Amino acid sequence: MGERHWGKESQFFTCAECFEEYKVVYPYDSAKEAEFRCKCGGRLERFSRYEAMLLFNR
């Protein structure tokens, strides 16, 4: 896959451990405030806006 533009307005984050149960996606500012860690202690994974939208359209 080609390089992506990761401007903060197009970055979203989710916890791979918690997503299936809670379906939470954080925008960049919220993820940064949480130091890119989920409340469960897991690391938040980065997604583009398009990829985040696909998570909800499976």
TORVEXFI-510718 format. One record per atom (N, C-alpha, C): residue in three letters; atom name; x, y, z. Coordinates in steps of 0.2 Angstrom, whole numbers, plus 5000, padded with zeros to 4 digits. Last residue first. Layout:
BEGIN
{Ala, CA, {X, Y, Z}}
...
***
This chain:
BEGIN
{Arg, N, {4906, 4984, 5044}}
{Arg, CA, {4908, 4977, 5042}}
{Arg, C, {4901, 4973, 5042}}
{Asn, N, {4906, 4997, 5047}}
{Asn, CA, {4902, 4995, 5041}}
{Asn, C, {4904, 4988, 5039}}
{Phe, N, {4915, 5001, 5056}}
{Phe, CA, {4908, 5001, 5058}}
{Phe, C, {4903, 4999, 5052}}
{Leu, N, {4927, 5001, 5050}}
{Leu, CA, {4926, 4997, 5056}}
{Leu, C, {4919, 4996, 5058}}
{Leu, N, {4926, 5011, 5040}}
{Leu, CA, {4925, 5004, 5038}}
{Leu, C, {4924, 4999, 5044}}
{Met, N, {4930, 5022, 5047}}
{Met, CA, {4923, 5021, 5045}}
{Met, C, {4922, 5014, 5043}}
{Ala, N, {4943, 5019, 5049}}
{Ala, CA, {4939, 5020, 5055}}
{Ala, C, {4932, 5019, 5053}}
{Glu, N, {4948, 5020, 5036}}
{Glu, CA, {4948, 5014, 5040}}
{Glu, C, {4944, 5014, 5046}}
{Tyr, N, {4946, 5034, 5034}}
{Tyr, CA, {4942, 5029, 5030}}
{Tyr, C, {4942, 5022, 5033}}
{Arg, N, {4954, 5040, 5043}}
{Arg, CA, {4947, 5041, 5044}}
{Arg, C, {4943, 5036, 5040}}
{Ser, N, {4966, 5027, 5048}}
{Ser, CA, {4964, 5033, 5044}}
{Ser, C, {4957, 5034, 5045}}
{Phe, N, {4972, 5023, 5064}}
{Phe, CA, {4968, 5021, 5058}}
{Phe, C, {4967, 5028, 5055}}
{Arg, N, {4983, 5016, 5077}}
{Arg, CA, {4981, 5021, 5073}}
{Arg, C, {4977, 5019, 5066}}
{Glu, N, {4979, 5009, 5093}}
{Glu, CA, {4981, 5008, 5086}}
{Glu, C, {4978, 5013, 5082}}
{Leu, N, {4984, 5010, 5110}}
{Leu, CA, {4979, 5012, 5105}}
{Leu, C, {4982, 5012, 5098}}
{Arg, N, {4988, 4997, 5121}}
{Arg, CA, {4990, 5002, 5116}}
{Arg, C, {4985, 5004, 5111}}
{Gly, N, {4979, 4994, 5136}}
{Gly, CA, {4982, 4992, 5130}}
{Gly, C, {4984, 4998, 5126}}
{Gly, N, {4973, 4998, 5148}}
{Gly, CA, {4980, 4997, 5148}}
{Gly, C, {4983, 4996, 5141}}
{Cys, N, {4960, 5000, 5147}}
{Cys, CA, {4962, 4994, 5149}}
{Cys, C, {4969, 4993, 5150}}
{Lys, N, {4960, 5013, 5142}}
{Lys, CA, {4958, 5012, 5149}}
{Lys, C, {4960, 5006, 5152}}
{Cys, N, {4973, 5014, 5131}}
{Cys, CA, {4966, 5013, 5132}}
{Cys, C, {4966, 5012, 5140}}
{Arg, N, {4985, 5026, 5126}}
{Arg, CA, {4984, 5020, 5130}}
{Arg, C, {4976, 5020, 5131}}
{Phe, N, {4990, 5038, 5121}}
{Phe, CA, {4989, 5033, 5116}}
{Phe, C, {4988, 5026, 5120}}
{Glu, N, {4988, 5048, 5131}}
{Glu, CA, {4995, 5045, 5130}}
{Glu, C, {4995, 5039, 5126}}
{Ala, N, {4976, 5054, 5131}}
{Ala, CA, {4976, 5047, 5135}}
{Ala, C, {4983, 5044, 5134}}
{Glu, N, {4979, 5064, 5123}}
{Glu, CA, {4977, 5066, 5130}}
{Glu, C, {4978, 5059, 5134}}
{Lys, N, {4979, 5057, 5111}}
{Lys, CA, {4985, 5060, 5113}}
{Lys, C, {4985, 5061, 5121}}
{Ala, N, {4966, 5053, 5110}}
{Ala, CA, {4971, 5048, 5110}}
{Ala, C, {4977, 5051, 5113}}
{Ser, N, {4960, 5066, 5108}}
{Ser, CA, {4958, 5062, 5114}}
{Ser, C, {4963, 5056, 5115}}
{Asp, N, {4966, 5070, 5096}}
{Asp, CA, {4967, 5074, 5102}}
{Asp, C, {4965, 5070, 5108}}
{Tyr, N, {4962, 5060, 5086}}
{Tyr, CA, {4969, 5061, 5088}}
{Tyr, C, {4970, 5064, 5095}}
{Pro, N, {4947, 5051, 5092}}
{Pro, CA, {4951, 5056, 5087}}
{Pro, C, {4958, 5057, 5090}}
{Tyr, N, {4944, 5034, 5095}}
{Tyr, CA, {4946, 5040, 5097}}
{Tyr, C, {4949, 5045, 5092}}
{Val, N, {4931, 5023, 5095}}
{Val, CA, {4936, 5025, 5091}}
{Val, C, {4937, 5032, 5093}}
{Val, N, {4923, 5008, 5102}}
{Val, CA, {4925, 5015, 5103}}
{Val, C, {4931, 5017, 5099}}
{Lys, N, {4916, 4996, 5104}}
{Lys, CA, {4916, 5000, 5098}}
{Lys, C, {4918, 5007, 5099}}
{Tyr, N, {4916, 4987, 5115}}
{Tyr, CA, {4914, 4993, 5116}}
{Tyr, C, {4913, 4998, 5110}}
{Glu, N, {4920, 4974, 5109}}
{Glu, CA, {4915, 4974, 5114}}
{Glu, C, {4912, 4981, 5115}}
{Glu, N, {4929, 4976, 5099}}
{Glu, CA, {4924, 4972, 5098}}
{Glu, C, {4918, 4973, 5103}}
{Phe, N, {4939, 4985, 5106}}
{Phe, CA, {4935, 4987, 5101}}
{Phe, C, {4928, 4983, 5100}}
{Cys, N, {4948, 4980, 5116}}
{Cys, CA, {4941, 4982, 5118}}
{Cys, C, {4936, 4984, 5112}}
{Glu, N, {4960, 4977, 5109}}
{Glu, CA, {4957, 4972, 5114}}
{Glu, C, {4950, 4974, 5116}}
{Ala, N, {4963, 4987, 5101}}
{Ala, CA, {4961, 4981, 5098}}
{Ala, C, {4958, 4976, 5103}}
{Cys, N, {4957, 5003, 5102}}
{Cys, CA, {4960, 4998, 5106}}
{Cys, C, {4958, 4991, 5103}}
{Thr, N, {4960, 5016, 5090}}
{Thr, CA, {4956, 5011, 5094}}
{Thr, C, {4960, 5006, 5098}}
{Phe, N, {4960, 5032, 5082}}
{Phe, CA, {4963, 5027, 5086}}
{Phe, C, {4958, 5022, 5090}}
{Phe, N, {4963, 5042, 5068}}
{Phe, CA, {4959, 5040, 5073}}
{Phe, C, {4962, 5034, 5076}}
{Gln, N, {4968, 5056, 5058}}
{Gln, CA, {4970, 5050, 5062}}
{Gln, C, {4965, 5049, 5068}}
{Ser, N, {4965, 5068, 5052}}
{Ser, CA, {4963, 5061, 5049}}
{Ser, C, {4966, 5055, 5052}}
{Glu, N, {4971, 5078, 5059}}
{Glu, CA, {4963, 5078, 5058}}
{Glu, C, {4961, 5072, 5055}}
{Lys, N, {4984, 5075, 5059}}
{Lys, CA, {4981, 5074, 5065}}
{Lys, C, {4973, 5074, 5064}}
{Gly, N, {4990, 5067, 5044}}
{Gly, CA, {4988, 5073, 5047}}
{Gly, C, {4984, 5072, 5053}}
{Trp, N, {4996, 5057, 5036}}
{Trp, CA, {4993, 5055, 5043}}
{Trp, C, {4993, 5062, 5047}}
{His, N, {4994, 5050, 5021}}
{His, CA, {4995, 5056, 5024}}
{His, C, {4992, 5056, 5031}}
{Arg, N, {5003, 5035, 5016}}
{Arg, CA, {4997, 5039, 5018}}
{Arg, C, {4999, 5045, 5021}}
{Glu, N, {5011, 5026, 5003}}
{Glu, CA, {5011, 5031, 5009}}
{Glu, C, {5005, 5034, 5010}}
{Gly, N, {5002, 5011, 4997}}
{Gly, CA, {5006, 5017, 4996}}
{Gly, C, {5007, 5021, 5003}}
{Met, N, {5004, 4994, 5000}}
{Met, CA, {5000, 5000, 5000}}
{Met, C, {5004, 5006, 5000}}
***
